[in-house]
Amino acid sequence: MDDHAGQVAATGQQLTPQNLERLAKLARERGEPDTLLAALEALVSLSRERVASATSGVADLGHLAAALIEYGDALLDHDQAPLAQENYEEALRINRHLATADRTPESERRLGVSLERAGAARAALGDLVGALDIQTECLALAHRLLADGASAPTARQRLANTLEKIGDLRQQQGDTKAALDAYSEALEVRRGLLTVYGEVAPLLRDISRGLLDVGDMLRLRGDSPGALVRYNEGVATARRALNAASAGGTDIDPTVPRALFHSLSLVGNMRYDQGDVAGALESYDESLKLVRWLRTEYGEHPTVLRDLSVGLDKVAGAKEALGDLPVAADGFEEALDVERRRRQIVGDRPEILRDLVWALEQVARVRAIGGDAAGAAAAGREALALREANVSG
């Protein structure tokens, strides 16, 4: 396949779009990124040639935009965000033109896809103002689709998604009031969808997440009681989501139990901050049991390992605050083991090294408190070396 990738890059203009799409699909299934990127680059090149030909039409422009988005997705998956953004922005220009020239449900659907991709890329590259411009356009499109009588549930889901993204961007800009307004509106839209879909797990999961978003903004704005109410409601809603998923008779989407894990963690944090350490420990214990189950069910996925490390750290911290140092020390040591395992799987990314340093520092601290001076010194030295390596890298 690697030799074939070279052929694709060199002779893509001689291949058909169908062959290139099949090659890309096969490369994706086999986990061959070089072949995948080469095939998609050739597909974009071939699509450009078709657009430039005298017989090209609207369909060729649409195919080019779709190829640019697919290539952008692959580039983004392989840490080439700037080049991915270039492809997304070009696709957006094309789809804007097509939607303006012939406004149909399909042209507006394609425009929505382009807006979502371009907005996410701008945000990932730090262009919050540009990303907010995109999401504002997405919001107008969502309202227009609703007004035009598009499938109401689908259009309302798009509206909620856009409002949440606007909330995220406003939060990053430090405008917690605007973020709270956007998150609150998104939450109400999602709650309204219960009358359409009923108590299905994905919708309940999204409502739980929305409650956490609103709670976070209330907390940042100084309304701790209001935040705790939303967090507790998030826990209750996430439990309903997990119950609905469990009753479905199929494999449970891991994002559903993770929503309950995060809700419980936030309730625990609020209780801890309010001085109710025993109450916090109760929430932390339940969240830790949940993430241990996730590890058993789904294996050592890096995201699950990160949640497990966080859960162990929270329980250990509460145990230490309650004076149970031996149990706390065991928890911190296990969290360190989990972070080491995560590093083995993911490698030396900055966020991995940062989390490993934190785990080492906690272990060094509790070892010192427990009288293990040599063990504390060893963990401290390792943490310092990793911190310096992370900074220099």
C-alpha positions as CSV (number, residue, x, y, z in Angstrom):
1,M,0.0,0.0,0.0
2,D,2.9,2.4,0.7
3,D,4.1,2.0,-2.9
4,H,0.5,2.5,-4.1
5,A,0.4,5.8,-2.1
6,G,3.3,7.1,-4.1
7,Q,1.5,6.2,-7.3
8,V,-1.6,8.0,-6.1
9,A,0.4,11.1,-5.4
10,A,2.1,11.0,-8.7
11,T,-0.7,9.9,-11.0
12,G,-3.9,11.0,-9.3
13,Q,-5.1,12.8,-12.3
14,Q,-5.4,9.4,-14.2
15,L,-7.5,7.8,-11.5
16,T,-11.3,8.1,-11.1
17,P,-12.8,9.7,-8.0
18,Q,-14.5,6.4,-7.2
19,N,-11.1,4.6,-7.2
20,L,-9.6,7.2,-5.0
21,E,-12.5,7.2,-2.6
22,R,-12.2,3.4,-2.3
23,L,-8.5,3.6,-1.7
24,A,-9.0,6.2,1.0
25,K,-11.7,4.0,2.7
26,L,-9.4,1.0,2.6
27,A,-6.4,3.1,4.0
28,R,-8.6,4.4,6.8
29,E,-9.8,0.9,7.7
30,R,-6.2,-0.4,7.7
31,G,-4.8,2.5,9.7
32,E,-2.4,3.7,6.9
33,P,-2.3,7.5,7.3
34,D,0.2,8.2,4.5
35,T,-1.9,6.3,2.0
36,L,-5.1,8.0,3.2
37,L,-3.7,11.5,2.9
38,A,-2.1,10.8,-0.5
39,A,-5.4,9.4,-1.8
40,L,-7.5,12.3,-0.5
41,E,-4.9,14.9,-1.8
42,A,-5.2,13.2,-5.2
43,L,-9.0,13.3,-5.0
44,V,-8.9,17.0,-4.3
45,S,-6.5,17.6,-7.2
46,L,-8.7,15.6,-9.6
47,S,-11.8,17.4,-8.4
48,R,-10.1,20.7,-9.1
49,E,-9.3,19.6,-12.7
50,R,-12.9,18.7,-13.2
51,V,-14.1,22.1,-12.0
52,A,-11.6,23.8,-14.3
53,S,-12.8,22.0,-17.3
54,A,-15.2,23.6,-19.8
55,T,-18.0,21.2,-19.0
56,S,-18.0,21.6,-15.3
57,G,-21.1,22.4,-13.4
58,V,-22.6,22.8,-10.0
59,A,-22.2,19.1,-9.2
60,D,-18.5,19.3,-9.8
61,L,-18.2,22.2,-7.4
62,G,-20.1,20.3,-4.8
63,H,-17.8,17.3,-5.2
64,L,-14.8,19.5,-4.8
65,A,-16.2,21.0,-1.6
66,A,-16.9,17.5,-0.2
67,A,-13.4,16.3,-1.1
68,L,-11.8,19.3,0.6
69,I,-13.8,18.6,3.8
70,E,-12.8,14.9,3.8
71,Y,-9.2,15.8,3.2
72,G,-9.4,18.5,5.9
73,D,-10.8,15.9,8.4
74,A,-7.9,13.5,7.7
75,L,-5.3,16.3,8.0
76,L,-6.9,17.4,11.4
77,D,-6.8,13.8,12.6
78,H,-3.1,13.7,11.9
79,D,-2.2,17.0,13.6
80,Q,-2.0,19.2,10.5
81,A,-4.5,21.8,11.7
82,P,-3.3,24.8,9.6
83,L,-3.5,22.8,6.3
84,A,-6.9,21.4,7.4
85,Q,-8.2,24.9,8.0
86,E,-7.1,25.9,4.4
87,N,-9.2,23.1,3.0
88,Y,-12.2,23.9,5.2
89,E,-12.1,27.5,4.4
90,E,-12.0,26.8,0.6
91,A,-14.9,24.4,1.0
92,L,-16.8,27.0,2.9
93,R,-16.3,29.6,0.1
94,I,-17.7,27.1,-2.4
95,N,-20.7,26.0,-0.3
96,R,-21.5,29.6,0.4
97,H,-21.5,30.3,-3.3
98,L,-23.7,27.3,-4.0
99,A,-26.2,28.1,-1.3
100,T,-26.5,31.6,-2.5
101,A,-26.9,30.6,-6.2
102,D,-29.5,27.9,-5.5
103,R,-30.9,27.8,-2.0
104,T,-32.1,24.3,-1.4
105,P,-32.3,22.1,1.7
106,E,-29.2,20.2,0.4
107,S,-27.2,23.3,-0.4
108,E,-27.9,24.6,3.1
109,R,-27.1,21.3,4.7
110,R,-23.7,21.4,2.9
111,L,-23.2,25.0,4.0
112,G,-23.9,23.9,7.6
113,V,-21.3,21.2,7.4
114,S,-18.7,23.6,6.1
115,L,-19.5,26.2,8.7
116,E,-19.1,23.6,11.5
117,R,-15.7,22.5,10.2
118,A,-14.3,25.9,9.6
119,G,-15.5,27.2,12.9
120,A,-13.9,24.3,14.8
121,A,-10.7,24.8,12.9
122,R,-10.6,28.5,13.7
123,A,-11.2,27.8,17.4
124,A,-8.6,25.1,17.5
125,L,-6.0,27.6,16.1
126,G,-6.9,30.3,18.5
127,D,-9.0,32.5,16.3
128,L,-11.9,33.0,18.7
129,V,-13.3,36.0,16.9
130,G,-13.3,34.3,13.6
131,A,-14.8,31.2,15.1
132,L,-17.5,33.3,16.7
133,D,-18.3,34.9,13.4
134,I,-18.8,31.4,11.9
135,Q,-21.0,30.2,14.8
136,T,-23.1,33.4,14.4
137,E,-23.6,32.5,10.8
138,C,-24.5,28.9,11.9
139,L,-27.1,30.3,14.3
140,A,-28.7,32.4,11.5
141,L,-28.8,29.3,9.3
142,A,-30.4,27.2,12.0
143,H,-33.1,29.8,12.6
144,R,-33.7,30.0,8.8
145,L,-34.0,26.3,8.5
146,L,-36.6,26.3,11.3
147,A,-38.5,29.1,9.7
148,D,-38.5,27.4,6.3
149,G,-40.1,24.3,7.8
150,A,-37.1,22.0,7.8
151,S,-37.4,18.8,9.9
152,A,-38.1,20.4,13.2
153,P,-36.2,18.0,15.5
154,T,-33.1,18.0,13.3
155,A,-33.1,21.8,13.0
156,R,-33.6,22.2,16.7
157,Q,-30.7,19.8,17.4
158,R,-28.5,22.0,15.1
159,L,-29.7,25.1,16.9
160,A,-28.8,23.6,20.3
161,N,-25.3,22.5,19.0
162,T,-24.6,25.9,17.7
163,L,-25.7,27.7,20.9
164,E,-23.4,25.4,22.9
165,K,-20.5,26.2,20.6
166,I,-21.2,29.9,21.0
167,G,-21.3,29.4,24.8
168,D,-17.9,27.7,24.6
169,L,-16.4,30.6,22.6
170,R,-17.9,33.2,24.9
171,Q,-16.5,31.4,27.9
172,Q,-13.0,31.3,26.3
173,Q,-13.3,35.0,25.7
174,G,-14.2,35.6,29.4
175,D,-17.7,36.7,28.8
176,T,-19.5,34.4,31.3
177,K,-22.8,36.3,31.0
178,A,-23.0,35.7,27.3
179,A,-21.9,32.1,27.7
180,L,-24.5,31.5,30.4
181,D,-27.2,32.9,28.1
182,A,-26.1,30.7,25.2
183,Y,-25.9,27.6,27.3
184,S,-29.2,28.2,29.0
185,E,-31.0,28.7,25.6
186,A,-29.3,25.5,24.3
187,L,-30.5,23.6,27.4
188,E,-34.1,24.7,26.9
189,V,-34.0,23.6,23.2
190,R,-32.7,20.2,24.2
191,R,-35.3,19.8,26.9
192,G,-38.0,20.6,24.4
193,L,-36.8,17.7,22.3
194,L,-37.9,15.3,25.0
195,T,-41.5,15.7,23.7
196,V,-40.2,14.5,20.3
197,Y,-37.8,11.6,21.2
198,G,-38.8,10.7,24.8
199,E,-36.3,9.6,27.4
200,V,-33.6,8.3,25.1
201,A,-30.1,8.0,26.3
202,P,-28.3,10.3,23.9
203,L,-30.7,13.2,24.5
204,L,-30.6,12.8,28.2
205,R,-26.8,12.7,28.1
206,D,-26.8,15.9,26.2
207,I,-29.2,17.5,28.6
208,S,-27.0,16.5,31.5
209,R,-24.0,18.0,29.8
210,G,-26.0,21.2,29.2
211,L,-26.9,21.4,32.9
212,L,-23.2,21.1,33.8
213,D,-22.4,23.9,31.3
214,V,-25.0,26.2,33.0
215,G,-23.8,25.2,36.4
216,D,-20.2,26.0,35.5
217,M,-21.2,29.5,34.4
218,L,-23.2,30.1,37.5
219,R,-20.3,29.0,39.7
220,L,-17.9,31.3,37.8
221,R,-20.4,34.1,38.3
222,G,-20.5,33.5,42.1
223,D,-23.8,31.7,42.3
224,S,-22.6,28.5,44.1
225,P,-26.0,27.4,45.3
226,G,-27.5,27.7,41.8
227,A,-24.5,25.8,40.4
228,L,-25.0,23.0,42.8
229,V,-28.7,22.7,41.9
230,R,-27.7,22.4,38.2
231,Y,-25.0,19.8,39.0
232,N,-27.3,17.7,41.1
233,E,-29.9,17.9,38.3
234,G,-27.1,16.9,35.9
235,V,-26.4,13.8,38.1
236,A,-30.1,12.8,38.1
237,T,-30.4,13.3,34.3
238,A,-27.2,11.3,33.7
239,R,-28.6,8.5,35.8
240,R,-31.7,8.5,33.7
241,A,-29.5,8.4,30.5
242,L,-27.6,5.4,31.9
243,N,-30.8,3.6,32.8
244,A,-32.2,4.2,29.4
245,A,-29.0,2.9,27.8
246,S,-28.9,-0.2,30.0
247,A,-32.5,-1.0,29.1
248,G,-31.7,-0.8,25.4
249,G,-30.3,-4.3,25.2
250,T,-27.3,-3.2,23.1
251,D,-23.8,-2.0,24.0
252,I,-23.8,1.1,26.0
253,D,-22.2,4.2,24.4
254,P,-19.3,5.1,26.8
255,T,-20.2,8.8,26.6
256,V,-23.4,8.0,28.6
257,P,-21.7,6.7,31.8
258,R,-18.9,9.3,31.3
259,A,-21.6,12.0,31.6
260,L,-22.6,10.6,35.0
261,F,-18.9,10.4,36.0
262,H,-18.4,14.1,35.2
263,S,-21.7,15.1,36.9
264,L,-20.7,13.3,40.1
265,S,-17.2,14.8,40.1
266,L,-18.6,18.3,39.9
267,V,-21.0,17.7,42.7
268,G,-18.1,16.3,44.7
269,N,-16.0,19.4,44.0
270,M,-18.8,21.7,45.1
271,R,-19.3,19.8,48.3
272,Y,-15.6,19.8,49.0
273,D,-15.3,23.5,48.4
274,Q,-18.2,24.1,50.8
275,G,-16.5,22.1,53.6
276,D,-18.6,18.9,53.2
277,V,-15.6,16.5,52.7
278,A,-17.6,13.4,53.6
279,G,-20.3,14.3,51.2
280,A,-17.7,15.0,48.5
281,L,-16.1,11.6,49.1
282,E,-19.5,10.0,48.6
283,S,-19.8,11.5,45.2
284,Y,-16.2,10.8,44.3
285,D,-16.5,7.1,45.4
286,E,-19.5,6.6,43.1
287,S,-17.7,8.3,40.2
288,L,-14.6,6.2,40.7
289,K,-16.6,2.9,40.7
290,L,-18.2,4.0,37.5
291,V,-14.9,4.7,35.7
292,R,-13.5,1.4,37.0
293,W,-16.4,-0.2,35.3
294,L,-15.7,1.7,32.1
295,R,-12.1,0.4,32.2
296,T,-13.4,-3.1,32.6
297,E,-15.9,-2.7,29.7
298,Y,-13.9,-0.7,27.2
299,G,-10.2,-1.4,28.1
300,E,-7.4,1.0,28.5
301,H,-8.5,3.7,26.3
302,P,-6.5,6.9,27.1
303,T,-9.7,8.9,27.8
304,V,-10.9,6.2,30.3
305,L,-7.4,6.1,31.9
306,R,-7.5,9.9,32.3
307,D,-10.9,9.7,34.0
308,L,-9.6,6.9,36.2
309,S,-6.6,8.9,37.3
310,V,-8.8,11.9,38.1
311,G,-11.2,9.8,40.0
312,L,-8.4,8.2,42.1
313,D,-6.9,11.6,42.8
314,K,-10.2,13.0,44.0
315,V,-10.9,10.1,46.3
316,A,-7.4,10.1,47.6
317,G,-7.5,13.9,48.3
318,A,-10.8,13.5,50.2
319,K,-9.4,10.6,52.2
320,E,-6.3,12.6,53.1
321,A,-8.5,15.6,54.2
322,L,-10.4,13.2,56.5
323,G,-7.2,11.9,58.0
324,D,-7.0,8.5,56.4
325,L,-3.4,8.9,55.0
326,P,-2.7,5.2,54.3
327,V,-5.7,4.9,52.0
328,A,-5.0,8.3,50.5
329,A,-1.4,7.2,49.7
330,D,-2.6,4.0,48.0
331,G,-4.9,6.1,45.9
332,F,-2.2,8.5,44.8
333,E,0.1,5.6,44.0
334,E,-2.5,3.9,41.9
335,A,-3.2,7.2,40.1
336,L,0.5,7.4,39.3
337,D,0.5,3.9,37.9
338,V,-2.5,4.8,35.7
339,E,-0.7,7.9,34.4
340,R,2.4,5.9,33.6
341,R,0.2,3.5,31.6
342,R,-1.4,6.3,29.8
343,R,2.0,7.6,28.8
344,Q,3.0,4.2,27.4
345,I,-0.1,4.3,25.2
346,V,-0.1,7.9,24.1
347,G,3.5,8.9,24.3
348,D,5.2,12.1,25.5
349,R,2.6,14.7,24.6
350,P,2.7,17.9,26.7
351,E,-0.6,17.1,28.4
352,I,0.5,13.6,29.2
353,L,3.7,14.8,30.8
354,R,1.8,17.5,32.7
355,D,-0.6,15.0,34.2
356,L,2.3,12.6,35.1
357,V,4.2,15.4,36.8
358,W,1.1,16.2,38.9
359,A,0.7,12.5,39.9
360,L,4.4,12.3,40.9
361,E,4.2,15.4,43.0
362,Q,1.2,14.0,44.9
363,V,3.0,10.8,45.5
364,A,6.2,12.6,46.6
365,R,4.1,14.7,49.0
366,V,2.3,11.8,50.7
367,R,5.5,9.7,50.8
368,A,7.2,12.5,52.7
369,I,4.3,12.9,55.1
370,G,4.4,9.1,55.7
371,G,8.1,9.2,56.5
372,D,9.4,7.7,53.2
373,A,12.0,10.4,52.6
374,A,13.9,8.3,49.9
375,G,10.7,7.5,48.0
376,A,9.6,11.1,48.2
377,A,12.9,12.3,46.9
378,A,12.8,9.8,44.0
379,A,9.4,10.9,42.9
380,G,10.3,14.5,43.2
381,R,13.4,14.1,41.1
382,E,11.4,12.3,38.4
383,A,8.7,15.0,38.4
384,L,11.4,17.8,38.1
385,A,13.1,16.0,35.2
386,L,9.8,15.6,33.4
387,R,8.7,19.2,34.0
388,E,12.0,20.4,32.5
389,A,11.7,18.1,29.6
390,N,8.2,19.3,28.9
391,V,9.2,23.0,29.1
392,S,12.2,22.4,26.8
393,G,10.2,20.4,24.4
